[in-house]
Amino acid sequence: MLINILAAAGAEAPANEFGFMKAMEEGGPIAWSILAVLIIMSVGSFYILITKYLEQAKIMKQYKAVRQSFWRANTLNEGATKLDKNSAWRQLVDDGLKAQAEHDKMPNSLEAHDWLHGSLSRSEDAINSKLSGGLSFLATVGATSPFVGLLGTVIGIYRALINIGMSGSASIDKVAGPVGEALIMTAIGLLVAVPAVLAYNWLQARNKRIAELLSAFSTDIQAYITSGGSVKPAMKAAAAPKAAAPATAKPATTTGGAAPKKA
């Protein structure tokens, strides 16, 4: 009996005509096109976020080698061998060594200094430009995706007004589909824009920190070259291993386990 009642209730339950797929179907090719554009924007934003984060993390990890081993070397050539060949820090060192070779060919010391400074600055700019690649896409997505969603909203409201005019009534079954589509497009536009803006600001802050480290490293290289190796950053001395604690002598005991008595 109970099973029959539940089966009858399930058969009489009306189908949901106001879901997401129903709203998109009523929107037609325009709604699907706008949704596709927003999905492409979202996927591109997360791809750039992940790839740029990994690139930045790699550079920050390589910076530890600069602090730990590079400046302990006797020469720049020796220190360069301790860095990864494809790292940004190795690029600065190689450009500094190349500039040093050309530095000695210039008779005027002021011109030579300017040439060295300019060579290292160009190397920094190239690295920073590579790190900034793709961030303009995030900025574009953050600025335009709400308006792309708003386009879907306008079209949905327009279709709702057409349905009202054709039917002569503003009943919920006439406007629910277009209005639902409009609200969905607005929400999707915001969901695409907010992560893109947050990712852009976060990656920009990390790039700024890396640029500061690159600038400081470039200045240290320039000071090392112009001073003939006498000026280099101070390195912390390696911590000396702790001496083992002396073993304490235990009092001798007799066979029975009692300490010997004093005379």
N, C-alpha and C positions, 0 to 999 in steps of 0.2 A: 504493500500500500504506500509506504513512504517513498519507495523507489519510483513508483508511478507518478506521485505528486512532484518529485524533484525533476523527473524527465519532462513532465508537462510544463513546469516552470521554465526549464531550460529551452524548450521549444518555443515558448511564447515570448522569451526575452528578445527585444529588438536588437538588431545589429547596430554596432557603433558607426554612425555615418559622419562623425565629426573628428576622426583621428587625424594623425599627421599625414598618412598616405592619402587619405581621402581629400584633405585640403590641398596637397600638392597636385593630385590628379585634376582637381577643379582649376588649379592655377594654370595648368597647361604647360606648353614648352617654355614660356617666359619664366615661370616659377622654378622649373627644373634647371634652366640655364643660370638663374641667379644663385640657386643652391650649389650648382657645380662650381661657379666662380668662387663662392665663399669657402667651399671645401678645398679648392686648390690653394687659396690664400692661407688657410689654416695649416695644411700639410707643409707648404713651403716655409711657413713661420717656424714650425717645430723642427723641420729639417735644419734650418739655419741655426736655431737655438742649440741643437745638439752638436752639430759640427763645429760651431764656433766655441762652444764650451770645451770640447775636447782639445781643440787647438790651443786655447788659452791655458788649459790645465797642463798641457805638454810643455809650454814655454815656462810656466811657473815651476814645474818640476825640474826642468833643465837649469833654472836659475840656482837651484841648490848646489849643483856641480860648480857653478861659478864661484859661489861663496866658499865652498869647502876645499876646492883643489886648484882652481885656475890661478889665483893670485899667489899661490905657494910656489909656482913654477919660477925658474930663474929668468926665462925670456918669454916673450909673447908667442914665439913659435912653439916652444915647449908647452905652454899653457893651452894653445889651440888644439893640440893633440888630445887633451883631456876632455874636450867638448865634442858633442855629437856633430857630425859633418853637416847635417841639414838643419841645425838649430839656428834660431835668430841670433843667439850670442856668438856662435861661430862665424856667422856672416859679418857681424860687427868687427870681430877680431881680424878676419881675412881682409876686409876693406881697410882696416887700420894699418895692417902690414903692407898692403898695396900702396896706400897713401904714404907710408913711411919711406918706401923705396923711391917714390916720386918726390918726396919731401927733400931728400938729399940732393936732388938735381937742381933745386931752385936756389939761386945765390942770395936772394933777399929773404931774410928770416921772417919778416912780416908777411910776405906773400906765401912763404912756405907754411906758416901757421894758419893762415886763412884757407889754404888749400886742404890742409889736414882737417880743419874744422868743417869745411864744406863737404868733404868726402864722407866723414862720419855722419853728418846731418842728413845727407842723401840716403845713406844706408838706413838710418832710423826712420826716415819718411817712407821708404819702401816697405819696411817691416810693418809700420803702423797702418799703411794703406792696405796691406794684405789682411791684417787683422780686422780692419773696418769693412772689408768686402762682405756684402750681403746685408749689412745693417740698414742700408737704405730701403731694402725690400720690407724689413720689419716696420720701419717708420711709415712706409707707404700703406702697408696693410692696416696698421693702427689708425691711420688718418682716414682711409677711404672705405674700409669694410662696413662701418656703421651706415654710411650713405648707400652702399650697395644693398644692405639689408633694408634701408629706408625706401629704396626703389621698389623692392618687393612689397613693402607695406603700402605704398601709394597705389600700386597696381591692385592689391587685394581690396583696398577701400573702394577703388574705382569700380571693381567688379561687383562689390556689394551694393553700391548705388545703382548700378545697372539692373541688378536683380530686383531691387526694390521698385525701380521705375517700370520694369516689365510686368511684375506681378501686381503692382498697385498696393502692396502691403509690406510692412517691415517686420514680418514674422521671423522668428528665430531660425526656422529651417531655410529661409531665403538668404540670410546674411551670415549665418554661423560659419559656413565654409570659407568665403572670402575674407571675413574678419579674422578667422583663425589662421589662415595663411598669412595675413598681414602681420599678426602678432608673432608668428613663428619666424618670419624673416627678420623682424626687428631683434628678436632674441638671438638668432644665429649670428647676425651681424655684430652684436655686442660680444658674444662668446668668442668670435674670431679676433676682435679688436683688442680686448683687454689683455690676453696673453701676449700678443705681439708687442704692445706698448711696454708691458712689464719686462719682457725679454730684451727689448731694445735698451731700456734704461740700465738693466743689470749688466748686459754685455758691454755697454759703453763705460760703465764704472770700472769694470775689470780691465778694459782696454786702457783706460786712463792710468791705472796702477801699473800696468806693464810698460806704458810709455814713460812713466817716471823712472822705472828701473832701467830701461834702455838708455835713457838720457844720462843717468848717473854712471852707468857702465861705460858709455861713450866718453864721458868727461874723464873718467879714470884712465881710459886707454890713451886719450890725448895727452893727459898729464904725464903718463909713463913714457910716451914716445918723446915728447918735447924735453923731458928732463933726463933722457938717456937711461931710464930705468931706475932712477933714484927716488922717484915719487910713485908710490903705490898705496892702495888702501891698507889700513892696519888690519891685520888678521888676528883673531883670537887664538891664543895658544891652546894647544890640545890639552885637555884635562889629564893630569897625571893620575895613574892608577893608584887606588888607595892601598896603603901598606897593610899587610895582614896583621891582625892583633896578636901580640905575643901570647904563647900558651902559658897558662898558669900551672905552677908545679903543684901536684897533689901530695899530701902527706903520706909517708910510707905506713903500711899497716902490717900487723903481724899475721900469722897464719889464721888465727881465729877471726880476723877482720877488725880487731881493735887497734887504735893508734898506739905506738910505743910510748911508754912513760918517760918523762924527763928525769935525768939523774938528780 
